[in-house]
Amino acid sequence: MAINTYTDKKTGETFYKVSISLRSKTDIRVRVQKAKFAIRTKTQAEREEQALLRECLLLLQSKENQGASWDALITAWESYLIKYEPNRVNAVTRSDYVASIRKHTSDWLRLEAASITKADARSVFLKATEMGIRPSHQVRIKNQINRVFQFGIENGLVRGMTMSPMHGIRIDTKTEKKPEILSIQEIKKLLQMAKAIDSPWYSTWAMALFTGMRSGELYALTWKDMDLESKSISVTKSYNCRLKTIKSTKAGYWRTVPISSELLILLKEIKLKSGSRECVLPRQNTWTKGLQARELRGFCVGIGLPSIKFHTLRACFATQLIRSGVPPIQIQKICGWRDLETMQRYIRLAGIEVEGATEALKLLPDEDVMGKVVNLFAPSS
């Protein structure tokens, strides 16, 4: 609390100013500040000080009863993860979670967390749908927001609320978007055209299609990771374009990718051009900035192929291996997936589960079937 005098620059008159600043003793993040100006006498200033103090105390009590703001709650949750669960959630994943939550709940940041309603929660997913975000991604957003609310409720930061407003909100995930994919003919066209014009991205796209490695893993790949004699690649690290750092792989563990005969030829060509370069692939400036998807989409559209993102090359790799009869468990190990759930999407995409299944149907009499075959291939009279 303070009563001070000041001089009005326009009139030269002296006035009193009363200012109050209170901080909660139970939650230091909660603070109330108010001030009043242009008070003519000290006696009046003292009365205003008492009135302003009562007003601030009531406001502070109200804020304490409500608890933390949504913005403060996110910050507290992030701090908790850093301090108590550093091994369960790595730094990059944690950063992604926090960025996603803040992005999709930007309208909530100044609100008291306890004042957020189920209607507010529904609006998040209405906007997400309008933005074209897949239902499966919306479920992840919902779970992330829900974790923050549960953390706040359990730790007394969200008062008067016993259940997250996310509870009971359903997201229809029955309609699954078919993943982007290229056919084998389209894959060959992509590589042939890139090589024909000597695209600086040719070797990178080819490596992605031959190994199924993620963009960050390819960026971080060095010649020390290569064993050309045993024909294997050790995938141990990945580049994060946001943090501009080399970190562990997404799954958090290393894996081995076999080198095919075609890939071996490609690697020898790359080695001849790389000189003393430590990294295997040339690092384009746009790649360093995380714009590799934009480069690929633009090239594909330019040569008449479907517009695909960089990660689609990994899907193409997995799908072609499935079509070639490679056991899913081997593909899982090569690609670095923790479970077979992701694999099921590519198995469906490849059509392996249903291929030839209709041949089991024998509904027409044999003579009818043979008659139709003969008529189909008989020369026209």
C-alpha positions in Angstrom: 0.0 0.0 0.0 1.2 3.5 -0.7 0.1 7.1 -0.9 2.3 9.4 -3.0 2.1 12.8 -4.5 2.6 13.8 -8.1 2.4 16.9 -10.2 0.1 17.2 -13.3 2.3 18.1 -16.2 -0.4 20.1 -17.9 -1.8 22.1 -15.0 1.1 22.1 -12.5 -1.3 21.0 -9.7 -0.2 18.5 -7.1 -2.4 15.5 -6.5 -2.3 12.3 -4.4 -2.1 8.8 -5.8 -3.1 5.7 -3.9 -1.8 2.3 -5.1 -2.5 -1.2 -3.7 -0.6 -4.4 -4.5 -1.5 -7.7 -2.9 -0.2 -11.2 -3.5 -1.8 -14.4 -2.3 0.0 -16.2 0.6 -1.4 -19.6 -0.6 -0.6 -19.1 -4.3 2.2 -16.6 -5.1 1.0 -16.5 -8.8 -2.2 -14.8 -7.7 -1.7 -11.1 -7.5 -4.1 -8.0 -7.4 -3.1 -4.5 -8.2 -5.2 -1.3 -8.3 -4.6 2.4 -8.2 -6.5 5.7 -8.0 -5.3 9.1 -9.1 -6.2 12.8 -9.0 -7.0 12.9 -5.3 -6.8 16.4 -3.9 -6.3 16.0 -0.2 -4.4 13.5 2.0 -7.4 12.8 4.1 -9.4 11.8 1.1 -6.4 9.7 -0.1 -6.4 7.8 3.2 -10.1 7.1 2.8 -9.6 6.0 -0.7 -6.7 3.8 0.4 -9.0 1.9 2.9 -11.8 1.5 0.3 -9.3 0.3 -2.4 -7.7 -2.1 0.1 -11.1 -3.7 0.9 -11.9 -4.0 -2.8 -8.5 -5.7 -3.5 -8.9 -8.1 -0.6 -12.3 -9.3 -1.9 -10.9 -9.6 -5.4 -7.9 -11.6 -4.1 -10.1 -13.9 -2.1 -12.2 -14.5 -5.2 -9.2 -15.3 -7.3 -7.8 -17.6 -4.6 -11.1 -19.5 -4.5 -11.1 -19.9 -8.2 -7.5 -21.0 -8.5 -5.0 -20.6 -11.2 -5.6 -19.2 -14.7 -5.5 -21.7 -17.6 -2.2 -20.2 -18.7 -0.7 -20.5 -15.3 -2.0 -24.1 -15.0 -0.3 -25.1 -18.2 3.0 -23.6 -17.0 2.6 -25.4 -13.6 1.9 -28.7 -15.4 5.0 -28.3 -17.6 7.2 -27.5 -14.6 5.8 -30.7 -12.9 6.8 -32.8 -15.9 10.3 -31.3 -16.0 10.9 -31.8 -12.3 9.2 -35.1 -11.5 8.7 -37.0 -14.8 11.7 -36.1 -17.0 12.2 -39.7 -18.1 8.5 -40.5 -18.9 8.1 -37.5 -21.2 11.2 -36.3 -23.1 11.9 -32.6 -23.8 10.7 -32.6 -27.4 7.5 -34.4 -26.7 6.8 -32.2 -23.7 7.4 -29.1 -25.8 5.0 -30.5 -28.5 2.3 -31.1 -25.9 2.5 -27.6 -24.4 2.6 -25.9 -27.8 -0.4 -28.0 -29.0 -2.4 -27.2 -25.8 -1.7 -23.5 -26.0 -2.5 -23.4 -29.7 -5.9 -25.1 -29.5 -7.0 -23.3 -26.3 -5.6 -19.9 -27.0 -9.0 -18.4 -26.1 -8.7 -19.8 -22.6 -5.3 -18.5 -21.6 -6.5 -15.5 -19.6 -9.5 -17.3 -18.1 -9.5 -18.9 -14.6 -9.2 -22.6 -15.2 -12.1 -23.3 -12.9 -14.4 -21.1 -15.0 -13.9 -23.1 -18.2 -17.1 -25.0 -19.1 -18.0 -28.0 -21.2 -19.3 -25.6 -23.9 -15.8 -24.0 -24.0 -14.4 -27.5 -24.4 -16.8 -28.3 -27.3 -15.8 -25.1 -29.1 -12.2 -26.3 -29.2 -13.2 -29.4 -31.3 -15.6 -27.5 -33.5 -12.8 -25.2 -34.5 -10.5 -28.2 -34.9 -13.0 -29.8 -37.3 -13.3 -26.6 -39.3 -9.5 -26.6 -39.6 -9.6 -30.1 -41.0 -7.8 -31.7 -38.1 -8.4 -35.5 -38.2 -10.6 -37.1 -35.4 -7.7 -39.2 -34.2 -5.6 -36.0 -33.7 -8.5 -34.4 -31.9 -8.6 -37.3 -29.5 -4.9 -36.6 -28.7 -5.7 -32.9 -28.2 -8.5 -33.9 -25.8 -6.3 -36.2 -23.8 -3.6 -33.6 -23.5 -6.0 -30.9 -22.2 -7.6 -33.5 -19.9 -4.2 -34.3 -18.3 -3.7 -30.6 -17.5 -7.1 -30.3 -15.8 -6.6 -33.5 -13.8 -3.2 -32.2 -12.7 -4.8 -28.9 -11.6 -7.7 -30.6 -9.7 -5.5 -33.1 -7.9 -3.0 -30.4 -6.8 -5.6 -27.8 -5.7 -4.9 -25.4 -8.5 -8.4 -25.6 -9.9 -10.8 -25.1 -7.0 -14.5 -25.9 -7.1 -14.1 -28.4 -10.0 -14.0 -32.2 -9.4 -14.1 -33.3 -13.0 -12.4 -32.0 -16.2 -14.8 -30.3 -18.7 -13.4 -32.7 -21.3 -15.3 -35.5 -19.5 -18.2 -36.8 -21.6 -17.2 -35.1 -24.8 -17.1 -37.7 -27.6 -15.2 -37.4 -30.9 -16.3 -39.6 -33.8 -13.3 -41.5 -34.9 -15.2 -44.0 -37.1 -14.4 -42.2 -40.3 -10.7 -42.7 -40.8 -8.9 -40.6 -43.4 -7.0 -42.8 -45.9 -3.3 -42.1 -45.5 -1.5 -40.4 -48.4 0.4 -42.9 -50.5 2.1 -43.3 -53.9 1.9 -46.3 -56.1 5.1 -48.1 -57.2 4.7 -46.4 -60.7 4.4 -43.0 -59.0 7.4 -43.7 -56.8 9.5 -44.6 -59.8 8.3 -41.4 -61.6 9.2 -39.3 -58.6 12.8 -40.7 -58.5 13.3 -40.7 -62.2 12.2 -37.0 -62.6 14.2 -35.9 -59.6 17.4 -37.5 -61.0 16.7 -36.3 -64.5 16.8 -32.7 -63.5 19.6 -33.3 -60.9 17.3 -32.1 -58.0 19.3 -31.5 -54.8 16.6 -33.4 -53.0 17.0 -36.6 -55.1 19.3 -38.5 -52.8 17.2 -37.5 -49.7 13.9 -38.6 -51.2 15.5 -41.8 -52.5 17.0 -42.6 -49.0 13.6 -42.0 -47.4 12.0 -44.5 -49.8 14.8 -47.1 -49.4 15.0 -47.0 -45.6 11.7 -45.7 -44.2 13.6 -43.3 -42.0 12.0 -40.1 -40.7 13.1 -36.7 -42.0 14.9 -35.8 -38.7 16.7 -39.2 -38.7 17.9 -38.7 -42.3 19.1 -35.2 -41.5 21.2 -36.5 -38.5 22.6 -39.5 -40.4 26.4 -39.5 -40.7 28.8 -41.8 -42.4 29.8 -43.2 -39.0 26.3 -44.7 -38.8 26.9 -46.7 -42.0 28.4 -50.2 -42.3 28.6 -50.8 -46.0 30.4 -54.2 -45.4 27.6 -55.7 -43.3 25.0 -53.6 -45.3 23.3 -52.0 -42.3 22.5 -48.5 -41.0 22.4 -47.7 -37.3 19.6 -45.2 -36.6 20.4 -43.6 -33.3 19.6 -40.0 -33.5 17.3 -37.4 -35.0 17.3 -33.6 -35.8 14.7 -31.3 -34.3 14.2 -28.3 -36.5 12.4 -26.2 -33.8 15.1 -26.7 -31.2 17.9 -26.9 -33.8 19.4 -29.8 -32.0 20.3 -33.4 -32.6 18.4 -35.7 -30.1 17.4 -39.3 -29.7 15.0 -41.0 -32.2 11.3 -40.4 -31.7 10.8 -43.8 -30.1 13.8 -43.2 -27.8 15.8 -46.3 -28.9 18.2 -47.2 -31.7 17.4 -49.6 -34.5 19.1 -51.1 -37.6 18.0 -50.7 -41.2 19.3 -53.1 -43.8 20.9 -51.7 -46.9 19.5 -53.2 -50.1 21.6 -53.7 -53.3 19.9 -50.7 -54.9 20.5 -48.5 -51.8 24.1 -49.6 -51.7 24.6 -48.3 -55.3 22.9 -45.0 -54.2 25.1 -44.7 -51.2 28.3 -45.1 -53.2 27.1 -42.4 -55.6 26.4 -40.1 -52.6 29.8 -40.8 -51.1 31.6 -39.9 -54.2 29.9 -36.5 -54.3 30.0 -35.8 -50.5 33.8 -35.4 -50.3 34.8 -34.8 -46.6 31.2 -34.1 -45.5 30.4 -35.8 -42.3 26.7 -36.0 -42.8 25.4 -38.5 -45.5 22.9 -36.2 -47.2 23.3 -32.6 -48.3 21.6 -30.3 -45.9 19.4 -27.9 -47.8 18.6 -24.7 -46.1 14.9 -25.3 -46.3 15.4 -28.7 -44.7 17.2 -27.1 -41.7 14.2 -24.8 -41.3 11.8 -27.8 -41.4 10.3 -27.0 -44.8 11.0 -30.4 -46.4 7.3 -31.2 -46.9 6.8 -27.9 -48.8 9.6 -28.8 -51.2 8.3 -32.3 -51.8 4.7 -31.2 -52.3 5.8 -28.5 -54.8 7.9 -31.0 -56.8 5.1 -33.6 -56.9 2.5 -31.1 -58.1 4.9 -29.9 -60.8 5.4 -33.4 -62.3 1.7 -34.4 -62.0 1.9 -36.6 -58.9 -0.4 -36.4 -55.9 0.7 -33.7 -53.4 2.3 -35.6 -50.5 4.2 -34.6 -47.4 7.7 -35.9 -46.6 6.4 -38.4 -44.0 4.4 -40.1 -46.8 7.7 -41.5 -48.2 8.0 -43.5 -45.0 4.4 -44.8 -45.5 5.4 -45.8 -49.1 8.4 -47.7 -47.8 6.3 -49.7 -45.3 3.5 -50.4 -47.8 5.8 -51.7 -50.5 7.5 -54.0 -48.0 4.1 -55.3 -47.0 3.1 -55.9 -50.6 6.4 -57.8 -51.1 5.5 -60.2 -48.3 7.9 -59.0 -45.6 6.5 -60.0 -42.2 4.9 -57.1 -40.3 7.1 -57.7 -37.2 10.2 -57.1 -39.3 8.8 -53.9 -40.8 7.9 -52.8 -37.3 11.6 -53.2 -36.2 13.0 -51.5 -39.3 10.7 -48.5 -39.0 11.0 -48.2 -35.2 7.3 -48.5 -34.3 6.7 -49.7 -30.7 3.6 -51.7 -31.6 1.8 -53.1 -34.6 -1.2 -50.7 -34.3 0.4 -48.3 -36.8 1.2 -51.2 -39.1 -2.4 -52.2 -39.4 -3.2 -48.9 -41.3 -0.6 -49.8 -43.9 -1.6 -53.4 -44.1 -5.2 -52.2 -44.9 -3.7 -49.7 -47.4 -1.7 -52.3 -49.2 -4.8 -54.6 -49.4 -2.9 -57.6 -48.3 -5.6 -58.8 -45.9 -8.2 -59.0 -48.7 -6.2 -59.7 -51.8 -7.6 -62.8 -53.5 -10.2 -63.4 -50.9 -13.1 -63.2 -53.3 -11.7 -66.2 -55.3 -13.2 -68.4 -52.6 -16.6 -67.6 -53.9 -17.9 -70.4 -56.2 -21.5 -69.3 -56.9 -22.0 -70.0 -60.7 -22.2 -73.5 -62.3 -18.9 -74.5 -63.9 -20.3 -74.5 -67.4 -21.6 -70.9 -67.0 -18.2 -69.7 -65.8 -16.3 -71.4 -68.6 -18.9 -70.2 -71.1 -18.4 -66.6 -70.1 -14.6 -67.0 -70.3 -14.7 -68.4 -73.8 -17.0 -65.7 -75.0 -14.8 -63.0 -73.5 -11.6 -64.1 -75.2 -13.2 -65.5 -78.5 -12.3 -63.6 -81.6 -15.0 -61.4 -82.9 -16.8 -62.6 -86.1 
